[in-house]
Each structure stands twice: as structure tokens, then as C-alpha cells.
Amino acid sequence: MPLPQKPFELSTWKIATVQLNYHIAVDKMNYSTSYEYIKHKVDVRITQNMVEIFYKGQRIASHKRLYGHPGQYSTNVEHMPEKHRQYTTQWNAERFIRWASDVGPNAEQAVKAIIASRKVEQQSYKTCIALLKLADTYSTERLEKACEKALCYHSCPSFRSIRTILKTGSDKRNNEIKKDSLEKEEKATQQYAFIRGKTYYGGNNND
């Protein structure tokens, strides 16, 4: 008998539950399957190179096995709900970061943090759109200031905290405080700049 074309692969089987983000967790890595199977239990066949997902004996997804740092995601676009799929085709992280950079460095940093905070990148797109559209209501200058203030409190500010800063106008109060301080400093400088008499410079009071 001729030898098989591929060597025999040892495999292990596990049972996993499809999470709300339509992924299963295997050895601290995440693999997608169709969102229709959310909350269902599936069988998982794991080999050295592949991860295969089965439901009632039928294979519903397969992925190249991930290695390296834990928490990585292997996501098939076809497994996403239609709304997530639309975001993927129309938007991506690079586009949001570029859009935020037009607002300013603090807005860019805030968007990067929001994207990095989501386990599935596409789940951050809606928040990024809402955040950057605040510029239409409050102006790009105020949005940049609000992001700067929010970043002082937390390295990953939420959309809600930035919107609250804009709604309450606390970003403008910072500018007013700085302006008042500069005006007071300027007045103090003018008041005390020329207090020395001419005798200090060698002059004669009788002149």
C-alpha cells in the first residue's frame, strides 16, 4: 500500500461555547464562527496547525491555529453579522486614526486607545464614528481639547466621558483659567517692571 500523501496528525477535541462576539476561546486564543451559533455549544478539533469547529457533526468553521501572545483573534468576515460586515468593508482602523489625526494628536490618541480596548476591532468602529462626529456639533478645536482633558484622567477615555466634557463646557473653562492667569501675570509684570529710581543707575536726584 502506498503511504498517505499527508502524515497522520494527532488531534484533541474540546467543547466550547460560542460567545456573544461570535468567537470561541481555545488555549487563550479566539476563533470566529457564524454569529448564528452564538450561545451554542460546539465541538472543536485541534491539531498542530488547524482549529476546526463542528456543530452536530458538521464542520462550520476552520482556522489556522494561532501561536504567540494570548488573546489573539482569527476572524472570518463571512462570520460577522451584516452590520459588522458593512463596517469592515467601509471602515478600518487606519481610516479612523487618519480621520482623528485631522482633529489633533489627542483625538488620535483617544481613537487608538478605543480601538485597542476592543477584543474585536470592528466592535470599536461605531464608537469611533460617534466620537469623531462630535466635531460637527462642538468644533474640532473643542473636541481636541476634550480629548486632551479626558486623557489626563484615563489612558483609555470613553466616548461618554469625552461627550460629558463637551456638554458641560469644562474644556472651555480650562482655556478661561489659562487666559485669566496670563492676564494677571501680564498686569503684574507691567506694574512692577519699572520701580527703580534713577539713583539706582547712577543718576542725580537734583538733575
C-alpha positions in Angstrom: 0.0 0.0 0.0 1.3 3.5 -0.8 1.9 5.9 2.0 -0.7 8.6 2.5 0.1 12.0 0.9 -0.1 13.7 4.3 1.3 12.5 7.6 -1.2 11.5 10.3 -1.9 14.4 12.6 -2.7 13.9 16.3 -5.7 15.9 17.4 -7.5 16.8 20.6 -11.2 17.5 21.0 -12.8 20.1 23.2 -16.3 21.5 23.8 -16.6 25.3 23.6 -19.5 27.8 23.7 -19.8 30.5 21.0 -19.5 33.8 22.8 -21.6 37.0 22.1 -18.8 38.2 19.8 -19.3 35.0 17.7 -15.9 33.6 18.7 -14.8 30.6 20.7 -11.8 30.6 23.1 -9.3 27.8 22.6 -6.0 27.8 24.5 -6.4 31.5 25.2 -6.9 32.3 21.5 -10.1 33.3 19.8 -11.6 31.8 16.6 -14.8 33.0 14.8 -17.8 31.0 13.6 -21.1 32.2 12.2 -23.0 34.6 14.5 -26.0 32.2 14.1 -24.3 29.9 16.6 -24.0 32.4 19.4 -24.6 30.7 22.8 -24.5 27.3 21.2 -22.0 24.6 22.3 -19.7 23.3 19.6 -17.1 20.6 19.2 -13.6 21.8 18.5 -10.9 19.7 16.8 -7.4 21.0 17.5 -4.3 19.9 15.6 -0.8 21.4 15.4 -1.8 23.6 12.5 -5.6 23.9 12.5 -8.6 24.6 14.6 -11.9 23.2 13.3 -15.3 23.9 14.7 -18.2 21.4 14.4 -21.9 21.7 15.3 -23.9 18.5 15.4 -21.2 16.7 13.5 -21.0 19.2 10.7 -17.9 21.4 10.3 -19.0 25.1 10.4 -15.6 26.8 10.5 -11.9 26.2 10.3 -8.9 28.4 11.1 -5.1 28.2 11.0 -4.0 27.7 14.6 -2.7 30.8 16.3 0.5 30.9 18.3 2.3 33.6 20.3 0.9 36.0 22.8 -2.5 35.1 24.2 -5.7 36.9 23.3 -5.2 36.9 19.5 -8.2 36.7 17.2 -8.8 34.9 14.0 -11.9 36.4 12.4 -13.6 35.4 9.1 -15.5 38.4 7.7 -18.2 36.0 6.5 -19.0 35.0 10.1 -19.9 38.6 11.0 -23.5 40.0 11.3 -24.4 42.1 8.3 -23.9 45.4 10.2 -20.4 44.4 11.3 -19.6 43.3 7.8 -20.7 46.8 6.4 -18.3 48.5 8.9 -15.5 46.2 7.8 -15.9 47.0 4.1 -16.4 50.7 4.6 -14.2 51.4 7.6 -10.9 50.2 9.1 -8.7 51.3 12.0 -6.3 53.1 9.7 -9.1 55.2 8.3 -10.4 56.2 11.8 -6.9 57.0 13.0 -6.3 59.2 9.9 -9.6 61.0 10.5 -8.8 61.6 14.1 -5.3 62.9 13.3 -7.0 65.7 11.3 -8.7 66.8 14.6 -5.4 66.7 16.6 -2.9 64.4 18.4 -5.1 64.0 21.4 -8.1 62.9 19.4 -5.8 60.5 17.5 -4.5 59.0 20.8 -8.1 58.6 22.1 -9.2 56.8 19.0 -6.2 54.5 19.1 -7.0 53.6 22.7 -10.6 52.9 21.9 -9.7 50.6 19.1 -7.2 48.8 21.2 -9.7 48.3 24.0 -12.0 46.1 22.0 -11.3 42.4 21.6 -12.7 42.5 18.1 -11.6 45.6 16.2 -14.8 46.0 14.3 -16.7 46.4 17.5 -15.0 49.8 18.1 -16.0 51.4 14.8 -19.4 52.6 16.0 -17.8 54.3 19.0 -15.1 55.9 16.8 -17.7 57.3 14.4 -19.8 58.8 17.2 -16.7 60.3 18.8 -15.4 62.0 15.7 -18.8 63.3 14.7 -18.8 65.3 18.0 -16.7 67.8 16.0 -19.8 68.6 13.9 -21.6 69.8 17.0 -18.8 71.3 19.1 -16.0 72.0 16.5 -12.7 70.2 16.0 -10.9 72.6 18.4 -13.2 71.8 21.3 -13.1 68.0 20.6 -9.3 68.1 20.6 -9.4 69.9 24.0 -11.9 67.5 25.4 -9.8 64.5 24.4 -6.8 66.1 26.0 -8.6 66.6 29.3 -10.1 63.1 29.2 -6.7 61.6 28.6 -5.4 63.3 31.8 -7.9 61.2 33.7 -7.6 57.9 31.9 -5.3 56.4 29.3 -8.3 55.0 27.5 -11.1 57.5 27.8 -14.7 56.5 26.9 -17.0 58.2 24.4 -19.3 59.1 27.3 -16.6 60.9 29.3 -15.5 63.0 26.3 -19.1 63.9 25.4 -19.7 64.9 29.0 -16.7 67.2 29.0 -18.1 68.9 25.9 -21.7 69.1 27.2 -20.6 70.7 30.5 -18.1 73.0 28.8 -15.3 72.0 31.1 -12.9 72.1 28.2 -13.7 75.8 27.7 -13.2 76.5 31.4 -9.6 75.3 31.2 -9.0 77.9 28.5 -10.6 80.6 30.5 -8.5 79.8 33.6 -5.3 79.9 31.5 -6.3 83.2 29.9 -7.1 84.8 33.3 -3.7 83.6 34.6 -1.9 85.1 31.7 -3.7 88.4 32.0 -2.9 88.6 35.7 0.7 87.8 35.1 1.0 90.4 32.4 -0.6 93.1 34.7 1.8 92.2 37.5 4.8 92.5 35.1 3.7 95.9 33.9 3.1 97.1 37.5 6.5 96.1 38.8 8.7 96.4 35.8 10.0 100.0 36.5 10.1 100.5 40.2 13.8 101.5 40.4 14.7 105.2 40.6 17.4 106.9 38.5 19.7 106.8 41.6 19.9 103.1 41.1 21.5 103.7 37.7 23.9 106.4 39.0 21.7 109.4 38.3 21.4 112.5 40.5 18.1 113.4 42.1 18.9 117.1 41.5 19.2 116.6 37.8 
